Amino acid sequence: MAAAERLRDRLDGPVRVNQARHRDAAANAGLSGFALARELRRASSGPGRLSKDEYFYYRLYDPALPAPERARHVGKAAQSRMHQACNDPRWFAPVHDKALFYTVMRGLDLPVPETVAVFERGNRSFFCPALRDEDELRAFLSDPAVYPLFAKPIDGIYSIGSLDLRALVGDRIRMKAGQTAALGDVVRFVLAFGQAGYLFQRRVQSHPMLARAFGETLSSARLLMLLDAGGASLESAVVKIPRAASIADNYWRPGNMLGSLDAQGRVRRVVSGVGEDLALHDAHPDTGLRLVDLALPDWGAALALCAKAANAFPGVRTQSWDVALTPEGPVLLEFNFGGDLNLHQLAHRRGALTDRFAAHLRRCGYQDL
């Protein structure tokens, strides 16, 4: 519980890297101390407002990266202001409340994971059975027939607090990779961490092609969608590629990778890590299958689905969608209020502030360009 809360605070906070190590790397790349100081000033005063750590995080000292491309990179502080300009805070609720999000999607008859039950202490109404107290939660988790399940907080972010519950074995719950936890400990964790409630869902399966290439952990594509008077359109896309030991595909989890996607849904570049730890991958370290040039299945259907879903939230003009590609077709997992631009910048090796995105920002009233 304490570790999960510390992790959430760290991921919400500013980017941090080992500056001394990266200064040495910049020097090895040919940047003198004076030249590096000049570059850092340019990065911090430019439209992307990058901190020193973010400059190193993206390895902007690499001489192979042209200066105009370096200037297109966006830091976390500028990203926040951009999202604030484009998005009406009155539309926060369906983003931060996963139960409400799934309710809206179900009302539009759009595919989402099947929610088996919700734990919530109040009197809120749901589209599925509600567990109102510890006894009801314990009774639900004591039924072997409900497994396997994937559990996550209603207000969760970064997949922190998520639980991959495979089976009940006696009084213990078997998790991913075979480890077990006492049923009572799982109940206590849900009670403590899920102050806003917990969702219990059927595990979504990856499309067989992706399961072979990426392993059994569910992967998803992250689509950055821009909404204007003509509707929603794709600005950038990546695929989150998990390692076998990961419970989820979030990039912060050790070993997980990102693949840049072109407009046809084909993987063009795969990376892991950041800064001096960034590495390129042609094949998946666990499955051994080639990743670069892999064409994601049902890409056209995924684009159409996200565009239709995006139009349901006209007050959110910069949107990020996580969509899983399954044997039954694309399934919407999550909707983000703007979303993390760092995923696209790392995967594509280009700044998020393209001419098209800059024009979108200006239409939304953002002036700090």
Kinemage of the C-alpha trace (Angstrom):
@kinemage 1
@onewidth
@group {chain A} dominant
@subgroup {mainchain}
@vectorlist {calphas} color= white
{ca met a 1} P 0.000 0.000 0.000
{ca ala a 2} L 2.726 2.468 0.992
{ca ala a 3} L 4.840 1.486 -2.020
{ca ala a 4} L 1.889 2.004 -4.367
{ca glu a 5} L 1.248 5.479 -2.966
{ca arg a 6} L 4.935 6.441 -3.278
{ca leu a 7} L 4.966 5.206 -6.863
{ca arg a 8} L 1.874 7.229 -7.742
{ca asp a 9} L 3.473 10.366 -6.273
{ca arg a 10} L 6.698 9.761 -8.210
{ca leu a 11} L 4.938 9.236 -11.537
{ca asp a 12} L 2.790 12.325 -10.962
{ca gly a 13} L 5.881 14.388 -10.166
{ca pro a 14} L 8.554 15.906 -12.424
{ca val a 15} L 10.878 13.778 -14.535
{ca arg a 16} L 14.137 12.876 -12.783
{ca val a 17} L 17.344 11.429 -14.258
{ca asn a 18} L 20.987 11.208 -13.180
{ca gln a 19} L 22.164 14.590 -14.472
{ca ala a 20} L 25.884 13.961 -13.882
{ca arg a 21} L 25.791 10.786 -15.976
{ca his a 22} L 23.941 12.526 -18.791
{ca arg a 23} L 26.250 15.562 -18.748
{ca asp a 24} L 29.104 13.131 -19.363
{ca ala a 25} L 27.142 11.604 -22.236
{ca ala a 26} L 26.521 15.048 -23.715
{ca ala a 27} L 30.238 15.826 -23.479
{ca asn a 28} L 31.040 12.550 -25.239
{ca ala a 29} L 28.568 13.595 -27.949
{ca gly a 30} L 30.628 16.744 -28.536
{ca leu a 31} L 28.813 19.335 -26.418
{ca ser a 32} L 31.187 21.442 -24.336
{ca gly a 33} L 30.035 22.786 -20.993
{ca phe a 34} L 29.248 26.176 -22.563
{ca ala a 35} L 27.386 24.627 -25.519
{ca leu a 36} L 25.374 22.378 -23.222
{ca ala a 37} L 24.389 25.320 -21.006
{ca arg a 38} L 23.220 27.194 -24.104
{ca glu a 39} L 21.185 24.176 -25.248
{ca leu a 40} L 19.582 23.788 -21.824
{ca arg a 41} L 18.568 27.463 -21.829
{ca arg a 42} L 17.023 27.098 -25.266
{ca ala a 43} L 15.085 24.027 -24.187
{ca ser a 44} L 13.747 25.664 -21.027
{ca ser a 45} L 12.727 28.919 -22.752
{ca gly a 46} L 11.277 27.356 -25.915
{ca pro a 47} L 7.615 26.416 -26.419
{ca gly a 48} L 8.163 22.974 -24.875
{ca arg a 49} L 9.580 24.439 -21.612
{ca leu a 50} L 11.769 21.395 -20.935
{ca ser a 51} L 13.541 21.025 -17.611
{ca lys a 52} L 17.181 19.924 -17.498
{ca asp a 53} L 16.077 16.415 -16.579
{ca glu a 54} L 13.675 16.293 -19.522
{ca tyr a 55} L 16.381 17.468 -21.911
{ca phe a 56} L 18.473 14.491 -20.825
{ca tyr a 57} L 15.426 12.164 -20.605
{ca tyr a 58} L 14.918 12.625 -24.359
{ca arg a 59} L 18.654 12.599 -25.170
{ca leu a 60} L 18.366 15.920 -26.975
{ca tyr a 61} L 22.158 16.242 -26.924
{ca asp a 62} L 22.323 13.586 -29.651
{ca pro a 63} L 23.943 15.306 -32.687
{ca ala a 64} L 21.901 13.085 -35.010
{ca leu a 65} L 18.721 14.897 -33.919
{ca pro a 66} L 18.246 18.120 -35.932
{ca ala a 67} L 17.808 21.361 -33.981
{ca pro a 68} L 14.259 22.002 -35.309
{ca glu a 69} L 13.207 18.560 -34.067
{ca arg a 70} L 14.744 19.172 -30.639
{ca ala a 71} L 12.680 22.370 -30.398
{ca arg a 72} L 9.450 20.426 -30.969
{ca his a 73} L 9.793 18.382 -27.779
{ca val a 74} L 7.318 19.180 -25.011
{ca gly a 75} L 8.003 18.960 -21.278
{ca lys a 76} L 5.544 17.950 -18.604
{ca ala a 77} L 4.792 21.504 -17.410
{ca ala a 78} L 4.023 22.762 -20.919
{ca gln a 79} L 1.995 19.624 -21.626
{ca ser a 80} L -0.199 20.377 -18.619
{ca arg a 81} L -0.864 23.921 -19.824
{ca met a 82} L -1.628 22.696 -23.330
{ca his a 83} L -4.149 20.174 -22.050
{ca gln a 84} L -5.759 22.800 -19.832
{ca ala a 85} L -6.217 25.105 -22.815
{ca cys a 86} L -7.767 22.394 -24.976
{ca asn a 87} L -9.949 20.606 -22.455
{ca asp a 88} L -12.921 21.754 -20.397
{ca pro a 89} L -12.482 20.654 -16.737
{ca arg a 90} L -16.227 20.037 -16.524
{ca trp a 91} L -15.524 16.885 -18.544
{ca phe a 92} L -13.041 15.486 -16.016
{ca ala a 93} L -15.485 13.016 -14.461
{ca pro a 94} L -15.689 10.343 -17.203
{ca val a 95} L -11.892 10.424 -17.447
{ca his a 96} L -11.059 9.988 -13.774
{ca asp a 97} L -13.988 7.750 -12.844
{ca lys a 98} L -13.647 4.452 -14.700
{ca ala a 99} L -17.098 3.235 -13.653
{ca leu a 100} L -18.684 6.321 -15.189
{ca phe a 101} L -16.538 5.931 -18.307
{ca tyr a 102} L -17.691 2.337 -18.799
{ca thr a 103} L -21.284 3.388 -18.197
{ca val a 104} L -21.046 5.967 -20.992
{ca met a 105} L -19.380 3.520 -23.362
{ca arg a 106} L -22.001 0.859 -22.676
{ca gly a 107} L -24.723 3.431 -23.318
{ca leu a 108} L -23.172 4.067 -26.741
{ca asp a 109} L -22.913 0.313 -27.348
{ca leu a 110} L -19.119 0.516 -27.684
{ca pro a 111} L -16.937 -2.453 -26.674
{ca val a 112} L -15.316 -2.324 -23.225
{ca pro a 113} L -14.122 -5.028 -20.803
{ca glu a 114} L -16.887 -6.929 -19.037
{ca thr a 115} L -17.256 -5.686 -15.452
{ca val a 116} L -18.403 -8.521 -13.178
{ca ala a 117} L -18.809 -6.507 -9.963
{ca val a 118} L -17.907 -3.213 -8.333
{ca phe a 119} L -16.827 -2.693 -4.748
{ca glu a 120} L -18.105 0.648 -3.437
{ca arg a 121} L -19.143 1.516 0.108
{ca gly a 122} L -21.857 4.046 -0.751
{ca asn a 123} L -25.223 3.809 -2.459
{ca arg a 124} L -24.084 4.560 -5.978
{ca ser a 125} L -25.897 2.727 -8.754
{ca phe a 126} L -23.959 0.634 -11.260
{ca phe a 127} L -24.716 -1.447 -14.328
{ca cys a 128} L -23.459 -4.578 -12.530
{ca pro a 129} L -23.678 -6.040 -9.004
{ca ala a 130} L -22.276 -3.798 -6.258
{ca leu a 131} L -20.357 -5.046 -3.222
{ca arg a 132} L -21.073 -2.631 -0.365
{ca asp a 133} L -18.909 -3.777 2.547
{ca glu a 134} L -16.016 -6.000 3.567
{ca asp a 135} L -18.212 -9.067 4.068
{ca glu a 136} L -19.694 -8.830 0.580
{ca leu a 137} L -16.250 -8.266 -0.934
{ca arg a 138} L -14.828 -11.266 0.917
{ca ala a 139} L -17.761 -13.466 -0.106
{ca phe a 140} L -17.322 -12.464 -3.751
{ca leu a 141} L -13.589 -13.235 -3.768
{ca ser a 142} L -14.231 -16.522 -1.919
{ca asp a 143} L -16.186 -17.893 -4.896
{ca pro a 144} L -13.852 -19.893 -7.184
{ca ala a 145} L -16.317 -19.523 -10.046
{ca val a 146} L -15.689 -15.768 -10.478
{ca tyr a 147} L -12.035 -16.208 -11.449
{ca pro a 148} L -9.982 -15.183 -13.369
{ca leu a 149} L -10.410 -11.453 -12.755
{ca phe a 150} L -8.574 -8.224 -13.361
{ca ala a 151} L -9.168 -5.662 -10.598
{ca lys a 152} L -8.388 -1.939 -10.661
{ca pro a 153} L -9.362 1.141 -8.645
{ca ile a 154} L -12.240 3.217 -10.011
{ca asp a 155} L -10.020 6.311 -9.802
{ca gly a 156} L -6.786 4.509 -10.648
{ca ile a 157} L -3.948 5.854 -12.785
{ca tyr a 158} L -0.799 4.256 -14.245
{ca ser a 159} L -2.327 0.814 -13.447
{ca ile a 160} L -1.176 1.292 -9.831
{ca gly a 161} L -3.220 -0.919 -7.533
{ca ser a 162} L -4.202 -3.277 -10.355
{ca leu a 163} L -4.478 -6.956 -9.451
{ca asp a 164} L -4.302 -9.917 -11.835
{ca leu a 165} L -6.320 -12.541 -9.947
{ca arg a 166} L -6.057 -15.924 -11.689
{ca ala a 167} L -7.671 -18.473 -9.358
{ca leu a 168} L -8.660 -19.253 -5.778
{ca val a 169} L -6.609 -22.072 -4.271
{ca gly a 170} L -7.801 -22.842 -0.765
{ca asp a 171} L -7.642 -19.584 1.148
{ca arg a 172} L -5.085 -18.043 -1.210
{ca ile a 173} L -5.450 -16.266 -4.541
{ca arg a 174} L -3.064 -17.194 -7.306
{ca met a 175} L -1.709 -14.183 -9.147
{ca lys a 176} L 0.182 -13.737 -12.401
{ca ala a 177} L 3.398 -15.784 -12.689
{ca gly a 178} L 2.121 -18.220 -10.049
{ca gln a 179} L 2.722 -16.206 -6.888
{ca thr a 180} L -0.099 -16.288 -4.316
{ca ala a 181} L -1.573 -13.933 -1.731
{ca ala a 182} L -3.839 -14.658 1.196
{ca leu a 183} L -7.449 -13.854 0.388
{ca gly a 184} L -7.614 -11.717 3.520
{ca asp a 185} L -4.596 -9.662 2.392
{ca val a 186} L -6.211 -8.992 -0.994
{ca val a 187} L -9.405 -7.895 0.751
{ca arg a 188} L -7.455 -5.564 3.052
{ca phe a 189} L -5.548 -4.050 0.137
{ca val a 190} L -8.749 -3.356 -1.811
{ca leu a 191} L -10.345 -1.795 1.268
{ca ala a 192} L -7.330 0.429 1.916
{ca phe a 193} L -6.328 1.434 -1.608
{ca gly a 194} L -9.772 1.581 -3.175
{ca gln a 195} L -11.266 4.521 -1.331
{ca ala a 196} L -13.306 5.385 -4.425
{ca gly a 197} L -14.063 1.731 -5.125
{ca tyr a 198} L -12.728 -1.143 -7.218
{ca leu a 199} L -13.762 -2.683 -10.530
{ca phe a 200} L -13.588 -6.448 -11.033
{ca gln a 201} L -13.477 -7.352 -14.714
{ca arg a 202} L -13.065 -10.356 -16.959
{ca arg a 203} L -9.517 -10.537 -18.251
{ca val a 204} L -9.265 -9.259 -21.803
{ca gln a 205} L -7.292 -11.517 -24.135
{ca ser a 206} L -4.903 -10.225 -26.783
{ca his a 207} L -5.411 -11.015 -30.440
{ca pro a 208} L -3.593 -14.322 -31.131
{ca met a 209} L -1.042 -12.603 -33.366
{ca leu a 210} L -0.153 -10.126 -30.617
{ca ala a 211} L -0.101 -12.851 -27.965
{ca arg a 212} L 2.491 -14.703 -30.026
{ca ala a 213} L 4.581 -11.590 -30.612
{ca phe a 214} L 4.267 -9.860 -27.219
{ca gly a 215} L 3.409 -12.655 -24.777
{ca glu a 216} L 0.264 -13.209 -22.736
{ca thr a 217} L 0.171 -9.866 -20.885
{ca leu a 218} L -2.443 -7.658 -22.512
{ca ser a 219} L -1.007 -4.925 -24.712
{ca ser a 220} L -2.779 -1.816 -25.939
{ca ala a 221} L -2.350 0.885 -28.527
{ca arg a 222} L -2.302 4.497 -27.328
{ca leu a 223} L -3.974 6.833 -29.820
{ca leu a 224} L -3.617 10.613 -29.540
{ca met a 225} L -6.812 12.046 -31.057
{ca leu a 226} L -7.506 15.697 -31.879
{ca leu a 227} L -11.122 16.832 -31.876
{ca asp a 228} L -12.282 19.816 -33.930
{ca ala a 229} L -15.375 20.932 -35.807
{ca gly a 230} L -14.879 18.173 -38.358
{ca gly a 231} L -14.715 15.416 -35.751
{ca ala a 232} L -11.860 13.381 -34.292
{ca ser a 233} L -8.674 12.506 -36.151
{ca leu a 234} L -5.481 10.674 -35.301
{ca glu a 235} L -2.399 12.750 -34.492
{ca ser a 236} L 0.000 10.027 -33.279
{ca ala a 237} L -0.071 6.406 -32.146
{ca val a 238} L 2.145 3.983 -30.250
{ca val a 239} L 1.740 0.413 -29.075
{ca lys a 240} L 2.661 -0.494 -25.509
{ca ile a 241} L 4.582 -3.778 -25.517
{ca pro a 242} L 4.793 -5.587 -22.150
{ca arg a 243} L 7.380 -8.024 -20.881
{ca ala a 244} L 6.298 -11.414 -19.583
{ca ala a 245} L 6.694 -10.502 -15.902
{ca ser a 246} L 4.595 -7.312 -16.144
{ca ile a 247} L 1.033 -7.193 -14.860
{ca ala a 248} L 0.246 -4.351 -17.287
{ca asp a 249} L 1.754 -2.653 -20.321
{ca asn a 250} L 2.557 0.763 -18.785
{ca tyr a 251} L 5.951 2.017 -19.949
{ca trp a 252} L 7.170 2.826 -16.443
{ca arg a 253} L 7.132 -0.887 -15.573
{ca pro a 254} L 10.664 -2.343 -15.866
{ca gly a 255} L 11.450 -3.821 -19.263
{ca asn a 256} L 8.246 -2.756 -21.001
{ca met a 257} L 8.661 -1.297 -24.467
{ca leu a 258} L 7.019 1.179 -26.833
{ca gly a 259} L 6.530 0.801 -30.546
{ca ser a 260} L 5.943 3.775 -32.828
{ca leu a 261} L 3.057 3.206 -35.246
{ca asp a 262} L 2.565 4.684 -38.681
{ca ala a 263} L -0.845 5.667 -40.032
{ca gln a 264} L -1.470 2.079 -41.168
{ca gly a 265} L -0.780 0.618 -37.714
{ca arg a 266} L 2.623 -0.836 -38.581
{ca val a 267} L 5.410 -0.828 -35.985
{ca arg a 268} L 8.343 1.274 -37.157
{ca arg a 269} L 10.602 1.613 -34.089
{ca val a 270} L 10.687 -0.110 -30.697
{ca val a 271} L 12.349 1.318 -27.594
{ca ser a 272} L 12.726 0.655 -23.898
{ca gly a 273} L 14.116 2.907 -21.189
{ca val a 274} L 14.871 6.637 -21.255
{ca gly a 275} L 17.925 8.848 -21.519
{ca glu a 276} L 21.186 6.922 -21.557
{ca asp a 277} L 19.250 3.743 -20.754
{ca leu a 278} L 17.148 3.979 -23.913
{ca ala a 279} L 17.589 0.906 -26.099
{ca leu a 280} L 16.290 -0.113 -29.519
{ca his a 281} L 14.729 -3.523 -30.115
{ca asp a 282} L 14.083 -5.424 -33.325
{ca ala a 283} L 12.625 -8.484 -31.581
{ca his a 284} L 10.755 -9.168 -28.345
{ca pro a 285} L 13.174 -10.302 -25.611
{ca asp a 286} L 10.749 -12.961 -24.344
{ca thr a 287} L 9.093 -14.355 -27.477
{ca gly a 288} L 12.003 -13.802 -29.870
{ca leu a 289} L 9.596 -12.674 -32.598
{ca arg a 290} L 10.383 -9.653 -34.756
{ca leu a 291} L 8.584 -6.469 -33.727
{ca val a 292} L 9.709 -3.919 -36.299
{ca asp a 293} L 7.392 -3.928 -39.360
{ca leu a 294} L 4.695 -5.854 -37.474
{ca ala a 295} L 1.248 -4.744 -38.678
{ca leu a 296} L -1.319 -4.590 -35.872
{ca pro a 297} L -4.548 -6.477 -36.560
{ca asp a 298} L -7.866 -4.663 -37.049
{ca trp a 299} L -6.137 -1.287 -37.191
{ca gly a 300} L -8.801 0.335 -39.335
{ca ala a 301} L -11.519 -0.828 -36.940
{ca ala a 302} L -9.526 0.506 -33.964
{ca leu a 303} L -9.210 3.934 -35.591
{ca ala a 304} L -12.917 4.057 -36.390
{ca leu a 305} L -13.839 2.971 -32.863
{ca cys a 306} L -11.674 5.612 -31.191
{ca ala a 307} L -12.968 8.326 -33.519
{ca lys a 308} L -16.569 7.412 -32.683
{ca ala a 309} L -15.852 7.288 -28.948
{ca ala a 310} L -13.934 10.581 -29.073
{ca asn a 311} L -16.961 12.398 -30.459
{ca ala a 312} L -18.851 11.524 -27.262
{ca phe a 313} L -16.655 13.986 -25.326
{ca pro a 314} L -16.794 17.319 -27.207
{ca gly a 315} L -15.378 19.209 -24.223
{ca val a 316} L -12.125 17.236 -24.446
{ca arg a 317} L -10.391 18.341 -27.617
{ca thr a 318} L -7.065 16.581 -26.983
{ca gln a 319} L -7.711 12.957 -26.107
{ca ser a 320} L -5.675 9.797 -25.587
{ca trp a 321} L -7.286 6.377 -25.925
{ca asp a 322} L -5.999 2.970 -24.873
{ca val a 323} L -7.479 0.290 -27.103
{ca ala a 324} L -6.811 -3.447 -26.840
{ca leu a 325} L -6.807 -5.563 -30.001
{ca thr a 326} L -8.592 -8.807 -29.137
{ca pro a 327} L -9.882 -11.913 -30.952
{ca glu a 328} L -13.313 -10.225 -31.018
{ca gly a 329} L -11.994 -6.913 -32.328
{ca pro a 330} L -10.814 -3.674 -30.680
{ca val a 331} L -11.897 -2.985 -27.084
{ca leu a 332} L -11.696 0.395 -25.361
{ca leu a 333} L -9.770 0.207 -22.084
{ca glu a 334} L -9.297 3.808 -21.024
{ca phe a 335} L -9.782 7.454 -21.965
{ca asn a 336} L -7.246 10.120 -20.959
{ca phe a 337} L -7.653 13.872 -20.603
{ca gly a 338} L -4.902 14.880 -23.029
{ca gly a 339} L -2.558 12.047 -22.153
{ca asp a 340} L 1.194 11.683 -21.783
{ca leu a 341} L 3.020 13.084 -24.800
{ca asn a 342} L 6.273 11.519 -23.634
{ca leu a 343} L 5.151 8.119 -24.949
{ca his a 344} L 4.921 9.457 -28.491
{ca gln a 345} L 8.121 11.483 -28.234
{ca leu a 346} L 10.147 8.510 -27.006
{ca ala a 347} L 8.719 5.992 -29.455
{ca his a 348} L 8.765 8.146 -32.595
{ca arg a 349} L 11.985 10.010 -31.718
{ca arg a 350} L 10.285 13.259 -32.623
{ca gly a 351} L 8.761 16.133 -30.707
{ca ala a 352} L 5.014 16.223 -30.142
{ca leu a 353} L 4.756 19.845 -31.248
{ca thr a 354} L 4.196 19.116 -34.937
{ca asp a 355} L 2.759 21.802 -37.211
{ca arg a 356} L -0.621 20.078 -37.027
{ca phe a 357} L -0.616 19.834 -33.237
{ca ala a 358} L 0.523 23.459 -32.939
{ca ala a 359} L -2.376 24.550 -35.176
{ca his a 360} L -4.743 22.524 -32.979
{ca leu a 361} L -3.395 24.266 -29.875
{ca arg a 362} L -3.923 27.687 -31.435
{ca arg a 363} L -7.508 26.811 -32.344
{ca cys a 364} L -8.051 25.861 -28.712
{ca gly a 365} L -6.745 29.244 -27.565
{ca tyr a 366} L -3.252 28.214 -26.457
{ca gln a 367} L -0.921 31.156 -27.064
{ca asp a 368} L 2.457 30.159 -25.578
{ca leu a 369} L 4.026 28.963 -28.838
